């Protein structure tokens, strides 16, 4: 067992942490609202190699894997950086994986000049859907039945104002406007695998959002005095924060285990991704609310940063289906796995 | 990163599973269910013969040199089998403490008997007026010639009725701060003036109240220096942290799934109800997270890193979620969920009913969850000392 990061992983983590600390302070996050996208931050973020962290070197990426990607996603979440890292990084891997002569060029995605995202729901059943990063993407990789498509934004697409200030937009996905990237069972499996990765990275980002909120609450509880003492001396304040730290550590371990399993225990990967997303989607909104509450009335004011976390913790989770939706999926997956395993 | 424990722990797992299959018979389970001792002399001695009391101790002191991963798996398999192993655990903690802080005589005469499973030692910390605030113990030891006389009362002294000694925290000095006036003794349970009364628990375990009236204890049985008992207890407590209940959560999920996949009289399976499978999915996530938090503690110890609240986190999370999941799944069972083991129609032979009764103590013993939250708030988050 080894729960430490490699030197390279630590370098990636600290590089992005430092970059975002410098380039994405809360003033930048706030200035990017309500769209949730900062074009200049995006350009330098992409230049740093963010989109290609999990793309092979042969394709022009950094040659990392999901572990490296979840590290970056957590840092993006912790800073609430207004860049669609999760969607673009997963879409780039999918495009590389599909290796279709049609559709977006991987080089354009990696340099950040073209933004690709995923349309998460099967367009054959749900043609009209909220597409994450759909308010800023030039292309979405979508699935319609057994076909994987590259879809341009529909005419008149506009970002939808939303709880999380995320660059969401509603797209009507029509096969007529789309390029076919691949068809058949293998193509669908690859798309579903990308969705697992998207849920996993969203879970990692939620871990980051939660970590950021907790840091604000701990700082506030340490300095805010009432009744002549810091409020952090009261167990009514400190114990919920201790719970938050514990549940947060658990969520991070689960995210990292899921990322690790992709290479080492691939048969567990889909289930672990679902667990990680369901757990993060449940605890992030709850902890963010606790952290807002610790700030008292100030926490409810727009001026204090904790509200930025509070809104995203729920919003990012919900766009992925939320904890309830994911538990439904996980429950079915587990039952089907058990029934298929022949275990009595 | 690598989330596998490795080949040596997996070898331990096969050994212990084989041991349990051979020796932990239905008869032994029934006996434990009836008596609730948390200890079985016959099985205890078999494990002691195989070196498991001192398995985690360094080889230099005669231990088995098992690493934290091997010990995790050993405890995991016993815990998951609901094996009555608390006696073994206490012997291991006390034996190791005596090796580190005891006298030459204790190391020579007492420790080998603890290791061989000839004797059992119970832990005597808690008192009626000193639970979480363990340094507030009032049981008094005063000098009497070459030895000591002890008066007072201990409570929740599990296995005292089976043990030869109680590892007893006493007050030897009232003139100093409460942590500084404590001394530990091994009090023989057959000494005149020791009276042991049973306390029955909701979970079916038996524990005890131990009354000490004018008990003469030779100085040979003093552990550590006079008035340095806090150091001794801290050392012993430090050995037992970071365990938690992830193993029992794994068992619980397996039993719940087995129940949910069985067809009822109408030919329906509970797991085909989305409400049931979503609740089981939640419990499975909690079991996985509890396992990871516990494995992290083993990893920290194995790599010589110091803890910053990770042990308390493992115990806190597992106990909170175990109580919640057990309660929620009970709610799904319907009326037959209340039937006890041995009753016709009892679900899973009464497993859930028993587990539900046993669950609340997980949030209480081994450091109550409130004490652990304060440790995490201070040790990990750097918050000021809380009260």
Contacts between the chains, C-beta under 8 A, distances in Angstrom:
chain1	res1	chain2	res2	distance
A	1	B	2	5.9
A	1	B	3	6.6
A	1	B	4	6.5
A	1	B	5	5.5
A	1	B	6	6.5
A	1	B	69	6.2
A	1	B	295	6.3
A	1	B	298	7.2
A	1	B	299	5.2
A	1	B	302	7.4
A	2	B	1	5.8
A	2	B	2	4.4
A	2	B	299	7.3
A	3	B	1	6.2
A	3	B	3	7.9
A	3	B	295	7.9
A	3	B	296	5.9
A	3	B	299	5.0
A	4	B	1	7.2
A	4	B	303	7.7
A	5	B	1	7.0
A	67	B	1	6.3
A	214	B	381	8.0
A	218	B	381	5.0
A	218	B	382	7.2
A	218	B	383	6.6
A	221	B	383	6.2
A	222	B	382	7.3
A	222	B	383	6.4
A	222	B	384	7.0
A	229	B	384	7.8
A	230	B	384	5.4
A	232	B	377	7.4
A	232	B	383	4.1
A	232	B	384	5.3
A	232	B	386	7.2
A	233	B	383	7.7
A	233	B	384	4.8
A	233	B	385	6.8
A	233	B	386	5.5
A	233	B	387	6.9
A	234	B	386	6.9
A	235	B	370	7.3
A	235	B	373	7.4
A	235	B	374	6.9
A	235	B	386	5.1
A	235	B	387	6.9
A	238	B	373	7.2
A	238	B	374	7.0
A	238	B	377	3.9
A	238	B	381	7.5
A	238	B	383	4.9
A	238	B	386	4.6
A	239	B	370	7.0
A	239	B	373	4.3
A	239	B	374	7.4
A	239	B	377	6.8
A	239	B	386	7.7
A	241	B	377	6.2
A	241	B	381	6.0
A	241	B	383	6.9
A	242	B	309	8.0
A	242	B	316	7.6
A	242	B	372	7.8
A	242	B	373	4.0
A	242	B	374	7.4
A	242	B	376	3.9
A	242	B	377	4.4
A	242	B	380	7.6
A	242	B	381	6.8
A	243	B	316	7.5
A	243	B	320	7.9
A	243	B	373	6.8
A	245	B	309	7.3
A	245	B	313	7.4
A	245	B	376	5.9
A	245	B	380	5.5
A	245	B	381	5.8
A	246	B	293	7.7
A	246	B	313	4.3
A	246	B	316	5.6
A	246	B	317	5.2
A	246	B	376	6.3
A	247	B	317	7.0
A	249	B	293	6.8
A	249	B	296	7.9
A	249	B	310	7.7
A	249	B	313	6.0
A	250	B	289	3.9
A	250	B	290	7.8
A	250	B	292	6.6
A	250	B	293	5.7
A	250	B	313	7.8
A	250	B	317	5.9
A	251	B	289	7.5
A	253	B	289	6.9
A	253	B	292	4.0
A	253	B	293	6.8
A	253	B	296	6.5
A	254	B	285	7.5
A	254	B	288	6.4
A	254	B	289	5.6
A	254	B	292	6.3
A	256	B	1	6.3
A	257	B	3	5.0
A	257	B	288	7.8
A	257	B	292	6.2
A	260	B	1	5.1
A	260	B	2	7.3
A	260	B	3	5.4
A	261	B	3	7.4
A	264	B	2	7.5
A	264	B	3	7.5
A	264	B	4	7.3
A	272	B	288	7.8
A	275	B	284	7.2
A	275	B	285	4.7
A	275	B	288	5.9
A	278	B	281	7.2
A	278	B	282	7.7
A	278	B	285	6.1
A	279	B	285	5.0
A	279	B	289	6.6
A	324	B	278	7.9
A	327	B	278	4.5
A	327	B	281	5.1
A	327	B	282	6.2
A	328	B	274	6.3
A	328	B	278	6.0
A	330	B	278	7.8
A	330	B	281	4.3
A	330	B	285	7.7
A	331	B	274	6.5
A	331	B	277	3.4
A	331	B	278	4.6
A	331	B	280	6.8
A	331	B	281	4.3
A	332	B	277	7.0
A	334	B	277	6.9
A	334	B	280	7.2
A	334	B	281	5.9
A	334	B	284	6.6
A	335	B	271	5.2
A	335	B	272	7.6
A	335	B	277	5.3
A	338	B	257	6.4
A	338	B	261	6.6
A	338	B	271	7.8
A	339	B	261	7.8
A	344	B	258	7.5
A	344	B	261	7.7
